Amino acid sequence: MNNLKNKLGLIFLFVLAISCKTEIEKPNSNTPENALIKRIVPNHASQFIVEIDSSMANDWFEIASKKDKILLKGNNGVSIGSALYYYLNEFTNSQITWNGTNLNLPETLPKVIKPIHKKSPYQYRYYLNYCTFNYTMSWWDWERWEKEIDWMALHGINMPLAITGEEYIWDEVYKSYGFTDEDLSDFFSGPAYFSWFWMGNLDGWGGPLSQNWKETHRDLQLKIVKRERELGMKTVLPAFTGHVPASFKKHFPNAKLKQTNWGNAFDDTYILDSEDPLFAEIGKKFLEVQEEIYGTDHLYSADTFNENTPPSNNPEYLGELSSRIYEGMIAADEDAVWVMQGWLFYSHREFWEAPQIKGLLNAVPDDKMIILDLAAEIEPIWKRTEAFYGKQWIWNMLHSFGGNISMFGRIDTVANEPAKALKDPNSGKLKGIGLTMESIEQNPVLYELMTENTWHDTPINTSEWLKKYTINRYGTYNESILNAWDILTKTVYNGQIIRDGAESIIVARPTFEGYRRWARTKLNYKPEALLPAWDLFIKAIPECKNADGFQYDLVDVTRQVLANYALPLQQEIATAYNANNKTAFNSLSAEFLELIDDIDKLLATRKDFLLGPWIADARSWGITPKEKAVYEQNARDLITLWGDANNPLHEYSNRQWSGLLTDFYKPRWEQFFAEVTTNWQNFNQTQFDESIKQWEWHWVTSRKDYPLEASGNPNEVAKQLYEKYRAKIEPITQKMKPIQYNY
């Protein structure tokens, strides 16, 4: 009898072992990790098996061959995603970016001869900036968000900012106090302006906001946070910092409110004084309602005085404010950790000296606050604050202001400084690295390089890394391309002299000057120094022409060269005008307008550079003609005037996009040239600016569809423009007189 029991027990254990093994190796297992693999490599998903082992504290992954499968092991979905991407990079020469993907996989995937093990030295890999949600993500649907979350997992992101749907929570909170839709109609901004609404910079601009938007984006946020958490990410949700509706006084007449203004760009907003008991009450209620609907990972984003100067520089006052914000958090969630963007210490450094920073930070326990050194690749604030005076902090690459698409970056800084900070004995409680760009979907090399740091604790050899990057991107080794990238690292990606990428004079409100406030044309290299890289990209067309990433880069390099060329050409026009040479003026003006057309034709060959999807995606969220019109106006306004016709931020979010060049920038220059011709030698720039503002506002409020799909062959168009412009660019560029920039 005992022998029978023993035999039955052995059979049971054998069956159990077989069933467990089958569960592990089952390729279509419906786990978040396997679902991720199926989305990324659907035709090869059956060749992977996944094992999760969460026993280790640090994030890690392992890649090995197991029989005829590729085994991906890790402690969560992000680690599995990172293992998958590492395997695709290293064993199949593949790459996945916003601007070009190479997944030309062999039918049978290569074996891993020796197991690979990686662990991250960084507890947190943060992602997103409030601004990213508008300069890039304003109109994203779930399909686009799903792709981005997959990209995040592949690139090791485990701490994303998650502020979609915040307006729904505030709607619920205020209505629980008796506020009506009418009370809130001038409070909620339009969807393209949420970032600055959430940060308390503006109210109402771009509205009204429909209930349809609030509810659809509540549902979208539910999908976003569910997927992020399934993959092991810890979401950072918003918290209350005092921004309230103007109608707040109607419901709470005794409330202590302060008026503040964001750079005279919009009307005043209202801030509830932290000493008012309502401050803690509303902050607690917001987090409770938010947790009830979206759940929580106990990380909360709250930014005080975003690009505004506090009413007092008294450290005690700043500490009390900070303390009350934190107390509001822990009243709703005793495990709350405050995540603060450190942008204010950069943007208003003249105010935030050591006593003020200490006053703000020291009121919160060190282990309950994480500071984002938001632009560490530009100016590492941690170095002048003793690593934020004992707080946990994260080293971030900001990059890409306003959604501009110029080729720019600090490639050597990104490759070296995170690891240097990690090993620096003065770096205090450095807990992670992050990406806090104002926009994405451009300059993919910077983002591939920055996320490479996730699994490194030493600086990255840029030359070696770029060699592998180009093979993965273009599917082949090409000497011309490697030499071209060496030039790019010394020109557009050298990161010297200027804060962020230079813009083309084409996108400036027309002028004879060499720049305007937000169309800053100063380059960090001599424009002719970029030409050899263009030569080499053109030379590489025969071998690389079919690669998606190559086509994007070829168009981008060509665009950058021609965008740069516009400045010396425009200065030649100014010279002709000043010399009273009408013939030269007319000829050069025609050439300038033709250049705009040619750049537009080039950009039309890639969907990455089209205006059409931005407008169409905005309209797609509306369910009535009126709502669609509001969203289209939001989309048009943000990338041109930013606000009304007199807004000082005009051109801040300019885009070199096909459709925008020929429908907005070119007509402005045509009107400029016509006005100058009509009033020869009596042209008045101020009068022109006043009149063109009205035309610009008319464009913002207009209705028009633009192409949604690319047209033309990028290789052929780039080569045509090379043959047309290459010989004439260098002479005119070299003879241009230096411009005296005063910014």
Beta strands, then each sheet from edge to edge (+ up, - down):
strand 1: 48-52
strand 2: 60-66
strand 3: 69-74
strand 4: 95-97
strand 5: 100-102
strand 6: 116-119
strand 7: 124-127
strand 8: 159-160
strand 9: 236-238
strand 10: 243-244
strand 11: 257-260
strand 12: 269-272
strand 13: 299-301
strand 14: 337-341
strand 15: 369-373
strand 16: 392-397
strand 17: 429-435
sheet 1: 1+ 3+ 2- 6+
sheet 2: 4+ 5-
sheet 3: 8+ 7+ 17+ 16+ 15+ 14+ 13+ 9+
sheet 4: 10+ 12- 11+
end
